[in-house]
């Protein structure tokens, strides 16, 4: 008999769902016709929330669960979880760091290559038959370019390491310099943008970085350079970015994240200089299995009274 009740905010892959359903009683919010009624019916018995990074757990939600002890997040980003409220109530929070670092860094480089070398356009050029009539126009290289990294955490460092393999010159912006890295620190984000051919955003989300890539930063980046965002949609001032793309203030943007996912601003769809991805940087079988395992291991450790594997709060 499953004795622990978990409120699930959204579905996980099948292999995770099967394991969780064997171990626990799950209240599936996304399947409920009346979400509030489901939460109310489970409120007194729920000890854990299992969520995803984009779904989070608000203070309002947690306040309805008087016996809540832990929020386990499938994803590294916790900006949609009210950490201050959780801490005030002694609710533990876990996430899934490290296991997705490599995949997100791969996508950062992949997007840089794809937008500079116009890989999508080349594919369409062949399919349309235009190649038989004339050669495709020239594109821009990635190797040897100046790459600015906004946010030198795990993903930023992994991205910089990959860019170094392309003989790129690297500088980075963060709250402080890191003594363990060989690349130059730039404390002024606008100055970093002005220097960069590619500005890759890997900075953490949250109130302190909301809209940090603003109109001034984009203007500094300039008409010959590209913005790549694999962090959170909130880190970019999206109206300013749309204007910059429409007016060719920057050469282009390759984006895996947006403000209103998945219902993104339709203006993006008409932009030939925007390469769009469905927030899929960590979307490999290998990483998603590791993420799910970490969520399940954290829940099991909590209910067994053992130390959490990856605590945030």
C-alpha positions as CSV (number, residue, x, y, z in Angstrom):
1,X,0.0,0.0,0.0
2,X,1.3,3.5,-1.0
3,X,1.4,5.5,2.2
4,X,2.9,8.8,1.1
5,X,0.9,11.3,-0.9
6,X,2.5,13.5,-3.5
7,X,0.9,16.4,-5.4
8,X,2.3,16.4,-8.9
9,X,2.1,19.6,-10.9
10,X,2.9,18.1,-14.3
11,X,3.7,14.9,-16.0
12,X,7.2,13.3,-16.0
13,X,8.4,10.8,-18.6
14,X,6.7,7.4,-18.5
15,X,9.7,5.6,-16.8
16,X,9.5,8.1,-13.9
17,X,5.7,8.0,-13.6
18,X,5.7,4.2,-13.4
19,X,8.2,4.2,-10.6
20,X,6.5,7.0,-8.7
21,X,3.0,5.4,-9.0
22,X,4.4,2.1,-7.6
23,X,5.9,3.9,-4.6
24,X,3.4,6.7,-3.8
25,X,-0.1,7.9,-4.1
26,X,-0.1,10.7,-6.8
27,X,-2.5,13.5,-7.1
28,X,-2.1,14.7,-10.7
29,X,-3.0,18.3,-11.0
30,X,-2.7,18.4,-14.8
31,X,-5.4,15.8,-15.2
32,X,-7.9,17.4,-12.9
33,X,-11.0,19.0,-14.3
34,X,-11.1,21.1,-11.1
35,X,-7.6,21.8,-10.0
36,X,-8.6,23.6,-6.8
37,X,-11.0,20.8,-5.8
38,X,-8.2,18.2,-6.2
39,X,-5.8,20.3,-4.1
40,X,-8.4,20.8,-1.4
41,X,-9.2,17.1,-1.3
42,X,-5.5,16.2,-0.9
43,X,-4.4,19.1,1.2
44,X,-4.1,17.5,4.6
45,X,-2.4,14.3,3.4
46,X,0.1,15.7,1.0
47,X,3.7,15.7,2.3
48,X,5.5,16.4,-1.0
49,X,5.1,18.3,-4.2
50,X,6.8,17.0,-7.4
51,X,7.0,19.7,-10.0
52,X,8.9,20.9,-13.0
53,X,11.1,24.0,-13.4
54,X,8.6,25.9,-15.4
55,X,5.6,24.9,-13.2
56,X,7.3,25.6,-9.9
57,X,5.4,25.9,-6.6
58,X,3.9,29.2,-5.5
59,X,3.5,30.5,-1.9
60,X,-0.3,30.4,-2.5
61,X,-0.1,26.7,-3.4
62,X,2.2,25.7,-0.5
63,X,0.0,27.6,1.9
64,X,-2.9,25.2,1.1
65,X,-0.8,22.2,2.2
66,X,-0.4,22.3,6.0
67,X,1.7,19.1,6.1
68,X,4.0,19.8,3.2
69,X,7.6,18.9,3.9
70,X,9.4,18.9,0.5
71,X,9.2,20.3,-3.0
72,X,11.2,18.2,-5.5
73,X,11.8,20.0,-8.8
74,X,12.5,18.2,-12.1
75,X,14.9,20.8,-13.5
76,X,17.7,23.0,-12.3
77,X,15.7,26.3,-12.3
78,X,13.9,27.1,-9.1
79,X,12.8,30.7,-9.9
80,X,9.1,29.5,-10.2
81,X,9.3,28.1,-6.6
82,X,8.8,30.6,-3.8
83,X,12.0,29.7,-1.9
84,X,11.6,32.4,0.7
85,X,8.2,31.1,1.6
86,X,9.4,27.5,1.6
87,X,12.3,28.5,3.9
88,X,10.0,30.3,6.3
89,X,7.9,27.1,6.8
90,X,10.9,24.7,6.9
91,X,9.8,23.1,3.6
92,X,12.8,21.5,1.8
93,X,13.4,22.1,-1.9
94,X,15.5,20.1,-4.2
95,X,16.4,20.4,-7.9
96,X,18.4,18.5,-10.5
97,X,21.7,20.3,-11.0
98,X,24.8,18.9,-12.9
99,X,23.0,16.2,-14.8
100,X,21.7,18.6,-17.5
101,X,24.8,20.9,-17.7
102,X,26.4,19.2,-20.7
103,X,23.2,19.0,-22.7
104,X,22.4,22.7,-22.2
105,X,26.0,23.7,-23.1
106,X,25.8,21.5,-26.2
107,X,22.6,23.4,-27.3
108,X,24.2,26.8,-26.6
109,X,27.0,25.9,-29.0
110,X,24.6,24.2,-31.4
111,X,22.4,27.2,-31.6
112,X,25.4,29.5,-32.2
113,X,26.5,27.3,-35.1
114,X,23.0,26.9,-36.5
115,X,22.3,30.6,-36.6
116,X,25.7,31.7,-37.8
117,X,26.0,29.0,-40.5
118,X,22.2,29.2,-41.3
119,X,21.8,25.4,-41.1
120,X,18.0,25.7,-41.0
121,X,18.1,27.9,-44.1
122,X,20.5,25.5,-45.9
123,X,18.1,22.6,-45.2
124,X,15.2,24.5,-46.7
125,X,17.3,25.6,-49.6
126,X,18.0,22.0,-50.6
127,X,14.4,20.9,-50.1
128,X,12.9,23.7,-52.1
129,X,15.1,22.9,-55.2
130,X,16.8,26.3,-55.2
131,X,20.3,24.7,-55.0
132,X,19.8,23.4,-58.6
133,X,19.4,27.0,-59.7
134,X,22.1,28.8,-57.8
135,X,24.5,28.3,-54.8
136,X,23.3,29.5,-51.4
137,X,24.6,32.8,-50.2
138,X,27.6,33.1,-47.9
139,X,27.2,32.8,-44.1
140,X,29.2,33.6,-40.9
141,X,31.7,31.4,-39.2
142,X,31.6,30.6,-35.5
143,X,35.2,29.4,-34.8
144,X,37.6,32.1,-33.7
145,X,34.8,34.5,-32.8
146,X,34.5,36.5,-29.6
147,X,32.1,34.7,-27.3
148,X,30.6,36.5,-24.2
149,X,29.1,34.3,-21.5
150,X,26.5,36.0,-19.3
151,X,26.5,33.9,-16.2
152,X,29.5,31.7,-15.4
153,X,27.8,29.0,-13.4
154,X,27.9,25.3,-14.3
155,X,26.3,25.8,-17.7
156,X,28.3,28.9,-18.5
157,X,31.6,27.2,-17.7
158,X,30.7,24.1,-19.7
159,X,29.7,26.4,-22.6
160,X,32.9,28.4,-22.4
161,X,34.9,25.1,-22.5
162,X,33.1,24.0,-25.6
163,X,33.6,27.4,-27.3
164,X,37.3,27.3,-26.4
165,X,37.4,24.1,-28.5
166,X,36.4,26.3,-31.5
167,X,39.3,28.6,-30.8
168,X,36.9,31.3,-29.6
169,X,38.1,34.2,-27.4
170,X,36.0,34.1,-24.3
171,X,35.0,36.7,-21.7
172,X,32.3,36.4,-19.1
173,X,30.0,38.4,-16.8
174,X,28.8,37.4,-13.4
175,X,28.4,38.8,-9.9
176,X,32.1,38.2,-9.3
177,X,35.2,36.8,-11.0
178,X,36.1,33.1,-10.7
179,X,39.7,32.3,-9.8
180,X,39.4,28.7,-11.0
181,X,38.7,29.7,-14.7
182,X,41.2,30.9,-17.3
183,X,38.9,33.4,-19.1
184,X,38.7,37.2,-18.6
185,X,36.0,38.5,-16.3
186,X,34.0,41.5,-17.5
187,X,32.0,43.2,-14.6
188,X,30.0,45.4,-17.1
189,X,27.3,43.4,-19.0
190,X,26.9,46.2,-21.6
191,X,30.7,46.3,-22.2
192,X,30.7,42.5,-22.6
193,X,27.9,42.8,-25.2
194,X,29.8,45.5,-27.1
195,X,32.9,43.2,-27.3
196,X,31.0,40.0,-28.2
197,X,30.2,38.5,-31.6
198,X,28.0,35.9,-29.8
199,X,26.5,36.8,-26.4
200,X,25.4,33.5,-24.8
201,X,23.0,33.9,-21.8
202,X,23.3,31.1,-19.2
203,X,22.6,33.3,-16.1
204,X,20.2,32.0,-13.5
205,X,16.6,33.3,-13.5
206,X,14.8,35.1,-10.8
207,X,14.1,38.7,-9.7
208,X,17.7,39.8,-9.6
209,X,18.2,38.9,-13.3
210,X,14.8,39.8,-14.7
211,X,15.2,41.6,-18.0
212,X,19.0,41.9,-17.5
213,X,19.5,41.6,-21.2
214,X,17.8,44.9,-21.9
215,X,17.6,47.4,-24.8
216,X,20.9,49.0,-23.9
217,X,22.7,45.6,-23.8
218,X,21.2,44.7,-27.2
219,X,22.2,48.0,-28.7
220,X,25.7,47.4,-27.5
221,X,25.7,43.9,-29.0
222,X,25.1,45.6,-32.3
223,X,24.1,44.7,-35.9
224,X,26.9,42.2,-36.6
225,X,26.4,40.0,-33.5
226,X,24.1,37.3,-32.2
227,X,22.2,36.7,-28.9
228,X,21.9,33.1,-27.7
229,X,19.6,32.3,-24.7
230,X,19.5,29.0,-23.0
231,X,18.8,30.3,-19.5
232,X,15.3,31.6,-18.7
233,X,13.0,33.7,-20.8
234,X,12.8,36.2,-17.9
235,X,16.5,37.1,-18.3
236,X,15.8,38.9,-21.5
237,X,13.6,42.0,-22.0
238,X,11.4,40.3,-24.6
239,X,9.7,43.4,-26.0
240,X,13.2,45.0,-26.4
241,X,14.5,41.9,-28.1
242,X,11.6,41.8,-30.5
243,X,12.2,45.4,-31.5
244,X,15.9,44.7,-31.8
245,X,15.3,41.8,-34.2
246,X,12.6,43.6,-36.2
247,X,14.8,46.7,-36.6
248,X,18.1,44.7,-37.1
249,X,19.7,46.3,-34.1
250,X,21.3,42.8,-33.7
251,X,22.0,40.4,-36.4
252,X,20.0,37.6,-34.9
253,X,18.9,35.6,-31.9
254,X,18.7,31.8,-31.2
255,X,16.4,31.1,-28.3
256,X,15.4,28.0,-26.3
257,X,13.4,30.0,-23.7
258,X,10.7,32.6,-23.7
259,X,8.5,34.6,-21.4
260,X,5.1,32.9,-22.0
261,X,6.1,29.3,-22.8
262,X,4.7,27.5,-24.7
263,X,2.4,30.3,-26.0
264,X,5.2,32.6,-27.1
265,X,4.7,36.1,-28.6
266,X,3.6,35.6,-32.2
267,X,5.9,38.3,-33.4
268,X,8.7,35.8,-33.1
269,X,7.2,33.6,-35.8
270,X,7.6,36.3,-38.5
271,X,11.3,36.9,-37.8
272,X,13.7,35.4,-40.3
273,X,16.6,36.3,-38.0
274,X,15.2,34.4,-35.0
275,X,16.0,30.7,-34.5
276,X,13.5,29.2,-32.1
277,X,13.6,26.0,-29.9
278,X,10.8,24.6,-27.6
279,X,12.8,24.9,-24.3
280,X,14.4,21.6,-25.1
281,X,18.1,22.1,-24.1
282,X,18.0,19.2,-21.6
283,X,15.7,17.1,-23.8
284,X,17.8,14.1,-24.3
285,X,16.9,10.6,-23.1
286,X,20.1,10.3,-21.1
287,X,19.6,13.6,-19.2
288,X,15.9,13.3,-18.7
289,X,16.4,9.8,-17.1
290,X,19.1,11.2,-14.9
291,X,16.9,14.1,-13.9
292,X,14.0,11.9,-13.0
293,X,16.2,9.6,-11.0
294,X,17.5,12.5,-9.0
295,X,13.9,13.7,-8.3
296,X,13.0,10.2,-7.1
297,X,16.1,9.8,-5.1
298,X,15.5,13.0,-3.3
299,X,12.0,12.0,-2.4
300,X,13.0,8.6,-1.2
301,X,15.8,10.1,0.9
302,X,13.4,12.5,2.5
303,X,10.8,9.9,3.4
304,X,13.5,7.6,4.7
305,X,14.8,10.4,7.0
306,X,18.2,10.5,5.1
307,X,20.1,13.6,3.8
308,X,18.8,15.0,0.6
309,X,20.9,14.5,-2.5
310,X,20.6,18.0,-4.0
311,X,19.0,20.4,-1.5
312,X,18.3,24.0,-2.5
313,X,16.5,25.0,0.7
